[in-house]
Amino acid sequence: MNYEVVIGLETHVELDTKSKIFCSCGGHSAANEPNDCVCPACSGMPGMLPVMNKKVVELAVTAGLMLNCEISRYTTFDKKNYFYPDLPCAYQITQLNHPICTNGCVTVKTTQGSRDIRIKQIHMEEDAGKLVHSGKVSYVDFNRTSVPLIEIVTQPDFRSAEEVITYLTKLKSMFRSGGISECEEGAMRCDVNISVRPEGSEEFGVRTEIKNMSSFESIAKAIKYESQRHIDAIEFETEELVQETRRYDDLTGKTSAMRNKETEADYRYFPDANLMPIIIDDEWLEEIKANKPAEVDEKAEDYRLAGISEEEIEMLISNNKIAKLLDDIVAKGCNAKEGAAWILTDCAGILRKMGKTLNDLTITADDLFAITNMVEKGDVNRSAGRKILIAVIEDGADPIAFCKENGLDKKFDESAIAAVIDQAIASNPQAVEDFKSGKTKALQALFGFCMKQLKGAGDPAVIKTMLEEKLK
């Protein structure tokens, strides 16, 4: 008998805010040591009341708009009760009765074709703390407590691991591009609900939930293992399937039972009386819509039309910071393809030598545009432009001032270039002889001599042409 895998996802995404959802403590990335980003409110001290972070609402609504959801104009918070050491209040503030977004849809394209994945809801909630186990001792770190999350809950519309990974990859690109979340280092975690049923059947099978997965590779492996476990249980009666929560072990490649699957009744949900309902009026919603970033697919197509390569497009749409930098210098008049090369090749190369990545890039759009503009207008050549860029990135130099102080904007007329070429020929007789005997690499040595004497100034194309003509 053939079986169909049925999968639904609950994806938790940590929002990119400067403070937590209900207090002014810095977000999870602000912490340097365990429990150094904690206050009486997020550590559950008696008498402390939550205060809503407006930015969380705006990011949640933006995510909903990106996933084609209906935005709730009236949204409330509820308490989800359970006891665990990393949950200081013994309840989690979340949304059950009136979530912020509902009824969305996103299309995924795989080798099997396209499928619409329905979004049941997006709700806001606070994260729990983190347990650290060391031998027989367990420690709790509350830095992550009350860090803002959105949970995106899908309908059981996935039919393969490929569709799941395609969906999560698309979500990651959209949220990173839109400034919702970096989706890295545990900032994007997924619960996989999975069951199997005979092909053609409309009834769902026994469902199990695989908790807290962040690696796409592990998610794919877990789906493969768990679906086969279900099929074996049905076909060969290897075990009795029960509704339960399981964990996936990367080392063994297997899932194991954690606990029976809880229901809503187990959590004793009730409205949180400490938080007032949030009303999203027309003015606020229109403001959020106006600031909504361009769709990833639209942005990618714009880059494609500008002549940017697919590899570069992937880098841009996965990093909102550098994409915004490119958009800003293009808005000032820089060619998009050239601007992408300056950022993804030159800036990246300079940072790599410093042991850094593009995420560490601090150059302003004004400074980068000043450099690209000088090169485009011919005030300096590309080599000189890169020297200026190095000074700006490494030392925070002013690009215009550095250019003038180091004579990089000096214009060389043809007579000055010709004099340097004569000097190169006179000083390198062997290279001249090699060139005349057909060794074309000798030209590069002479060209390098000229560029060194000119200190990187002058147009390399002009210098090379004049050198070749002189040698001939």
Buried (B, 14 or more C-beta within 10 A) or exposed (E): EEBBBBBBBBBBBBBBBEBBBBBEBBBBBBBEEBBEBBBEBBBBEEEBEBEBBEBBBBBBBBBBBBBBBEBBEEBBBBBBBEEEEBBBBEBBBBBBEBBBBBEBBBEBEBEEEEBEBBBBBBBBBBBBBBEEEEEEEEEBBBBBBBBBBBBBBBBBBBBBBBBBBBBBEBBBBBBBBBBBBBBEEBBBBBBBBBBBBEEEEEEEBBBBBBBBBBEBEBBBBBBBBBBEBBBEBBEEEEEEBEBBBBBBEEEEEBBEEBEEBBEEEEBEBEBBEEBEEBEBEEEBBEEBEEEEBBBBEEBBEBBEEBEBBEEBBEBBBBBBEBBBBBBBBBEBEBBBBBBBBBBBEBBBEBBEEEEBEBEEBEBEBEBBBBBBBBBBEEBBBBBBBBBBBBBBBEEEBBBBEBBEEBEBBBEBEEEBBBEBBEEBBEEBEEBBEBBEEEEEEBBEBBBEBBBEBBBBBBBBEEBBEBBBEBBE
